[in-house]
Amino acid sequence: MNSIRARLLISGVLFTVVAVVLAALTIRPTLDQFVRRNVDASLESQISVLARAVKSDGSLDQDRIQSVGPFIRRGAGWAWVVKGPAGVLRSQTVAAVEPRQGEGPPPWPRPERDRDRDRMPQREMRPDKPPTAPLKESRRWRSRSGWNESFYFRTLTISTSRGPVTVTAGAPRYIRDRMRDEGLRPLLLSLGVLGVGLLAAMIGQLELGLRPLRKLGASLAAVRAGEQRRIDDKQPRELEPVVAELNALLDHNEQALAKARSHVSNLAHGLKTPLATLAVRLAEPGRDPDGSLASLIAQIDGAIGHHLGRARAASPGAPGRPALPVRSRLDDLVAALSRIHAAAGVRAELDVADDLYVACDPQDFDEMTGNLLDNAWKFAERTVRVTGRRQGARVVLDIDDDGPGLTDEAAAAALVPGSRLDERGAGHGFGLPIALELAELHDGALTLGRAPIGGLRVTLALPARSAES
């Protein structure tokens, strides 16, 4: 997985899901304990009330017997029973609460401290001293828990002069599940909402955290397109070393390119002088009878010009690629070529908007379009047409003529350095290849095709630039 965003997103989702699941698993036993304590508190409250009604001889004070809390609601399932020497007294809500401990599974897990508490020996409660301590205290040493198939109950045994009196209060076993589910559903819903909120916050954090990287990528693209010379230094602290290294690399590349261009240019100019001298000597009578040596000299001179053109091409982002207005440059070239080829009677049509700009060195642009327009004038019969348009991130120029055109094989051969398709005129076959290489060095392209007016169409595409650049 090559995406940082995908890695962080997947890991965050996994961690969030695991955390929510663990929280849900932890909540259930915790909620069980909470429900058990609430049920125990209700049972012990009723037992405490009934215990106060037990007299010293084991009889009951009817005026002090009453139901409290959930035991008041008839049909709620809560019930109590008092057994003693004087007989059995039951609540009116449910008739059967039999303390037969151990029948059926326990209604819920019991903490170890409660099991230890139930194993402690019971202390007797004197009838003249009814339980007045808080329920938590009295439960700790007077009550025991039990269950049967229908009830969960707690029991208190009171010693009297006529024998023990047992006070039992019970709750239906389904009460526990109902109370737990009533509390569990909103908690699980809250956990789900919390998980979704965490995921949304994580996605927002990813977008916010990765935004500087996207800006850095856009800045690098702008440098490559020549829209800015260097990457902006105003970056987050973590990216400052990366930006500093990138800017240092751009500086180093520009310096190395400038040195290489200087060396190539010096070499080419150093060769041109002796070549010019050699051409003059060969032009003397008798020096080159068949002209073959002069042709070789011309080819060498063309190759030197070709490499000089490559040396002039600036690297992406270098200062030599300003925003060049296309229409004004073409106007000057068309005017000059119209004067040069005035005898040919060729009419030039120019359909290029004034707001088209390209990222190109002016001299390279003139050399490319000048060679293409000159070829069009040489082969056109009556018309040379130039149209320009914006196509995505490029400006596309179509240079058409109404001459004989080229076949597909001839068009492919025309872009090979030194290849000439017409031996009648001057030149040595380096015009189209130089234009192609200069276009490619400026992140552009050059293709040959058939013109709508019948001749050759040369399409030159160069990176577009805004006028503000």
Protein Blocks (a to p, Z undefined) as FASTA:
>chain_A
ZZfklmmmmmmmmmmmmmmmmmmmmmmmmmmmmmmmmmmmmmmmmmmmmmmmpcfkopac
fklgccehjllpghklpacddddfkbccddfkbmbdcddehiajafbdcdfklmmmmmpc
cddddfklccfbdfklmmmmmbccdddfkbccdddddddfkbccdddddddfklmmmmmm
mmmmmmmmmmmmmmmmmmmmmmmmmmmmmmmmmmmmmmmmmmmnopafbdcfbdcfklmm
mmmmmmmmmmmmmmmmmmmmmmmmmmmmmmmmmmmmmmmmmmpghklmnommmmmmmmmm
mmmmmmmmmmmpccehiaklccddfklmmmmmmmmmmmmmmmnopacdddddfkbccddd
fklmmmmmmmmmmmmmmmpmkbccdddddehjbccdddddfbebjafklmmmmmpghiaf
bfkbgcehlmmmmmmmmmmmnopacdddddfkopacdddddddddfkZZ
